[in-house]
Amino acid sequence: MSATPDRKGQLGPADIRARKGGEPVVCLTAYTTPMARLVDAHCDIALVGDSLGMVLHGLPSTIGVSMEMMILHGKAVARGCSRACLVVDMPFGSYEEGPEQAFRNAARMMAETGCQAVKLEGGRHMAETVAFLVARGIPVMGHVGLTPQAVNTLGGYKVQGRDPDEADRIAGDAAALADAGAFAVVLEKLPEALGARITQEIAVPTIGIGAGVDCDGQVLVVDDMLGLFADFRPKFVKRYAELGGDADTAIAAYAAEVRARRFPGPEHAFGAGKPA
């Protein structure tokens, strides 16, 4: 298999934007080349989320994720993508200072990973930055509602927008990002009615994660929907497999066979003079 995928038919931000109100956009996270190949075969967007800090590196939140971590995993996922639009999260502290800082880091992200777009968290206060990036050739996906990089300000990972005033604020945030040029906006952990409202009100696709079925597309953390973590079951995640339990059973069986000297068996051993 080639280390460099053929990307002639790869979807881009303009293709995703054109899906507004049409066939739902399918998105999953990916952090490694093997997982990227699986996601690429079935999804429209492969998102290298800063959730990798918690999923792969054991961090308590996404706040400790660095540019170097995102670039490392972005490169890995790029090697496995030939069809899905590749989007990489900008980590905390890499864009909030202002448009110029955001451009320097986003340009570096695109140049070093080969991604087609970046994702930023935040609402109206990020609209100027989004417009600045888009005007300079960097496609941007927005992200409103529960924004994990702001978890300390938000007071935890709770549903956002239940209060009417808060719902209006979040709807205004999404509209500001769309008006600034974002090609899509992630809606995270919102009441279903608010997800539907924003989807109707803005001209670009909404990608829901815990924001209801009426969004223009859906995204999940791939490790969550595969059931790799038995003790983590968010309400908005459907488990399509229980790979964590399968892996635990397999590892336990391997350990038992090694301790009992049942592995390796004769079929796994090399004899003198026999070809490898």
C-alpha positions as CSV (number, residue, x, y, z in Angstrom):
1,M,0.0,0.0,0.0
2,S,1.4,3.4,-1.0
3,A,2.5,5.7,1.9
4,T,1.0,8.7,-0.1
5,P,-2.7,8.2,-0.9
6,D,-4.1,9.3,-4.3
7,R,-6.2,12.3,-3.4
8,K,-7.6,13.2,-6.8
9,G,-11.1,12.5,-5.7
10,Q,-10.8,13.9,-2.2
11,L,-13.6,16.0,-0.8
12,G,-12.8,19.6,0.1
13,P,-14.4,22.3,2.2
14,A,-16.4,23.6,-0.8
15,D,-17.9,20.1,-1.3
16,I,-18.9,19.9,2.4
17,R,-20.4,23.4,2.3
18,A,-22.4,22.4,-0.8
19,R,-24.1,19.6,1.2
20,K,-26.2,22.1,3.2
21,G,-29.7,20.7,3.3
22,G,-28.8,17.6,1.3
23,E,-27.3,14.2,2.1
24,P,-26.1,14.2,5.7
25,V,-22.4,14.8,6.3
26,V,-20.7,11.9,8.0
27,C,-17.7,12.8,10.2
28,L,-15.6,10.8,12.7
29,T,-12.3,11.6,14.5
30,A,-9.1,9.9,13.5
31,Y,-5.7,10.1,15.2
32,T,-3.6,7.4,13.5
33,T,-3.0,6.1,10.0
34,P,-4.8,2.7,10.4
35,M,-7.9,4.4,11.8
36,A,-7.8,7.1,9.2
37,R,-8.0,4.4,6.5
38,L,-11.1,2.9,8.1
39,V,-12.7,6.3,8.5
40,D,-11.8,7.4,5.0
41,A,-13.6,4.5,3.4
42,H,-17.0,5.5,4.9
43,C,-16.9,9.2,6.0
44,D,-17.0,12.6,4.4
45,I,-14.8,14.3,7.0
46,A,-11.9,12.9,9.0
47,L,-11.4,15.2,12.0
48,V,-8.1,15.1,13.9
49,G,-9.7,16.4,17.1
50,D,-7.8,17.8,20.0
51,S,-9.7,15.1,21.9
52,L,-6.6,13.0,21.1
53,G,-5.1,14.6,24.3
54,M,-7.6,12.7,26.4
55,V,-8.2,9.7,24.2
56,L,-4.5,8.8,23.3
57,H,-2.4,10.8,25.8
58,G,-4.3,10.5,29.0
59,L,-4.7,14.2,29.6
60,P,-7.5,15.4,31.9
61,S,-8.8,17.8,29.2
62,T,-7.9,19.2,25.8
63,I,-6.2,22.2,27.2
64,G,-2.7,20.6,27.5
65,V,-2.7,19.6,23.8
66,S,0.1,21.3,21.8
67,M,0.7,22.3,18.1
68,E,3.3,19.6,17.9
69,M,0.9,16.9,19.1
70,M,-1.7,18.1,16.5
71,I,0.8,18.2,13.7
72,L,2.2,14.7,14.6
73,H,-1.3,13.1,14.5
74,G,-2.4,15.3,11.5
75,K,0.5,13.9,9.5
76,A,-0.4,10.3,10.5
77,V,-4.1,10.8,9.5
78,A,-3.1,12.5,6.2
79,R,-1.3,9.3,5.2
80,G,-4.5,7.3,5.5
81,C,-6.9,9.8,3.8
82,S,-7.7,9.7,0.1
83,R,-11.4,10.6,0.0
84,A,-12.5,12.3,3.2
85,C,-11.9,16.0,3.8
86,L,-9.2,16.3,6.4
87,V,-9.8,18.8,9.1
88,V,-7.4,19.4,12.1
89,D,-8.3,21.1,15.3
90,M,-6.2,24.2,16.3
91,P,-5.2,23.6,20.0
92,F,-5.8,25.8,22.9
93,G,-3.6,28.9,22.9
94,S,-2.7,28.7,19.2
95,Y,-5.3,31.2,17.8
96,E,-7.1,33.1,20.6
97,E,-4.6,36.0,20.8
98,G,-5.7,37.4,17.5
99,P,-5.9,36.9,13.7
100,E,-2.2,37.2,13.0
101,Q,-1.3,34.5,15.6
102,A,-4.1,32.3,14.2
103,F,-2.8,32.7,10.7
104,R,0.8,31.8,11.5
105,N,-0.3,28.7,13.4
106,A,-3.0,27.6,10.9
107,A,-0.7,28.1,8.0
108,R,1.9,26.0,9.7
109,M,-0.7,23.3,10.4
110,M,-1.8,23.1,6.8
111,A,1.7,23.2,5.4
112,E,3.1,20.5,7.7
113,T,0.1,18.1,7.8
114,G,-1.4,18.6,4.4
115,C,-4.9,19.1,5.9
116,Q,-7.6,21.0,3.9
117,A,-9.0,23.0,6.8
118,V,-8.7,23.8,10.4
119,K,-11.3,24.0,13.2
120,L,-11.5,26.7,15.8
121,E,-13.7,26.9,18.9
122,G,-15.6,30.1,19.9
123,G,-18.4,32.3,18.7
124,R,-18.8,36.0,17.8
125,H,-15.5,36.9,19.3
126,M,-13.8,34.6,16.8
127,A,-15.6,35.9,13.7
128,E,-12.9,38.4,12.9
129,T,-10.2,35.7,13.1
130,V,-12.3,33.4,10.9
131,A,-12.7,36.1,8.3
132,F,-9.0,36.9,8.4
133,L,-8.1,33.2,7.8
134,V,-10.6,32.6,5.1
135,A,-9.5,35.7,3.2
136,R,-6.0,34.3,3.2
137,G,-6.8,30.9,1.9
138,I,-7.4,28.9,5.1
139,P,-10.8,27.2,5.2
140,V,-12.3,27.2,8.7
141,M,-14.8,25.0,10.5
142,G,-16.4,26.7,13.5
143,H,-17.4,25.1,16.8
144,V,-20.0,26.5,19.2
145,G,-22.1,25.3,22.2
146,L,-20.0,23.2,24.5
147,T,-16.5,24.2,23.6
148,P,-14.1,21.8,25.5
149,Q,-11.2,24.3,25.4
150,A,-13.4,26.6,27.5
151,V,-14.5,24.0,29.9
152,N,-13.1,25.9,32.9
153,T,-15.1,28.9,32.0
154,L,-18.2,27.0,31.2
155,G,-18.1,25.1,34.5
156,G,-17.8,21.6,33.1
157,Y,-19.1,19.5,30.3
158,K,-22.8,20.3,30.6
159,V,-25.5,20.9,28.0
160,Q,-25.4,24.5,26.7
161,G,-28.3,26.7,25.5
162,R,-31.1,25.5,27.8
163,D,-31.9,29.1,28.9
164,P,-33.6,31.2,26.2
165,D,-31.0,34.0,26.4
166,E,-28.2,31.5,26.2
167,A,-29.8,29.8,23.2
168,D,-30.1,33.1,21.4
169,R,-26.4,33.8,22.2
170,I,-25.3,30.5,20.8
171,A,-27.5,30.9,17.7
172,G,-25.9,34.3,17.2
173,D,-22.5,32.8,17.6
174,A,-23.1,30.2,14.9
175,A,-24.5,32.9,12.5
176,A,-21.5,35.1,13.1
177,L,-19.1,32.3,12.2
178,A,-21.1,31.4,9.0
179,D,-21.2,35.1,8.0
180,A,-17.5,35.3,8.5
181,G,-16.9,32.5,6.0
182,A,-16.8,29.3,8.0
183,F,-17.7,26.4,5.6
184,A,-19.4,24.4,8.4
185,V,-20.1,24.8,12.2
186,V,-19.9,22.0,14.8
187,L,-22.8,22.2,17.4
188,E,-21.9,20.4,20.6
189,K,-24.1,19.3,23.4
190,L,-27.2,21.5,22.7
191,P,-30.9,20.9,23.2
192,E,-32.3,19.2,20.0
193,A,-34.6,22.1,19.3
194,L,-31.7,24.5,19.4
195,G,-29.7,22.4,17.0
196,A,-32.6,22.3,14.6
197,R,-33.1,26.1,14.9
198,I,-29.5,26.9,14.1
199,T,-29.5,24.5,11.2
200,Q,-32.4,26.3,9.7
201,E,-31.0,29.8,10.4
202,I,-27.4,29.5,9.0
203,A,-26.4,29.0,5.4
204,V,-23.6,26.4,6.0
205,P,-23.8,22.8,7.2
206,T,-24.1,22.2,10.9
207,I,-22.3,19.1,12.2
208,G,-23.9,17.9,15.4
209,I,-22.4,16.1,18.4
210,G,-25.2,15.8,20.9
211,A,-27.2,18.4,19.1
212,G,-30.0,16.3,17.6
213,V,-30.9,14.5,14.4
214,D,-31.9,17.7,12.4
215,C,-28.3,18.9,12.0
216,D,-26.8,18.7,8.5
217,G,-24.3,16.0,9.7
218,Q,-23.0,14.2,12.7
219,V,-19.6,13.7,14.3
220,L,-18.4,11.4,17.1
221,V,-15.1,10.5,18.7
222,V,-14.3,7.2,16.9
223,D,-13.1,5.6,20.1
224,D,-16.4,6.3,21.9
225,M,-18.6,4.8,19.2
226,L,-16.4,1.8,18.9
227,G,-16.6,1.2,22.7
228,L,-12.9,1.3,23.4
229,F,-13.5,2.8,26.8
230,A,-15.9,0.8,28.9
231,D,-16.2,3.4,31.7
232,F,-17.1,6.4,29.4
233,R,-20.6,6.5,28.0
234,P,-21.9,10.0,27.1
235,K,-25.6,10.2,26.5
236,F,-25.1,11.4,22.9
237,V,-22.9,8.5,21.9
238,K,-24.3,5.3,20.4
239,R,-22.0,2.3,20.8
240,Y,-21.7,0.5,17.5
241,A,-19.2,-2.0,18.9
242,E,-17.7,-3.0,22.3
243,L,-14.1,-3.3,21.2
244,G,-12.7,-2.4,24.6
245,G,-14.3,-5.6,26.1
246,D,-13.1,-7.7,23.2
247,A,-9.6,-6.3,23.6
248,D,-9.6,-7.0,27.3
249,T,-10.7,-10.6,26.7
250,A,-8.0,-11.1,24.0
251,I,-5.2,-9.7,26.1
252,A,-6.2,-11.8,29.1
253,A,-6.2,-14.9,26.9
254,Y,-2.8,-14.0,25.6
255,A,-1.4,-13.5,29.1
256,A,-2.8,-16.8,30.3
257,E,-1.3,-18.7,27.4
258,V,2.1,-17.1,27.9
259,R,2.1,-18.0,31.6
260,A,1.0,-21.5,30.9
261,R,3.6,-21.9,28.1
262,R,0.8,-22.6,25.5
263,F,2.0,-19.7,23.4
264,P,4.0,-19.7,21.2
265,G,2.9,-23.1,19.8
266,P,4.8,-25.3,17.3
267,E,3.0,-23.4,14.4
268,H,4.5,-20.1,15.6
269,A,8.1,-21.4,15.9
270,F,10.9,-21.6,13.3
271,G,12.9,-24.8,12.9
272,A,16.5,-25.1,11.7
273,G,16.9,-25.0,8.0
274,K,13.3,-24.1,7.3
275,P,12.4,-20.9,5.5
276,A,11.1,-18.0,7.5
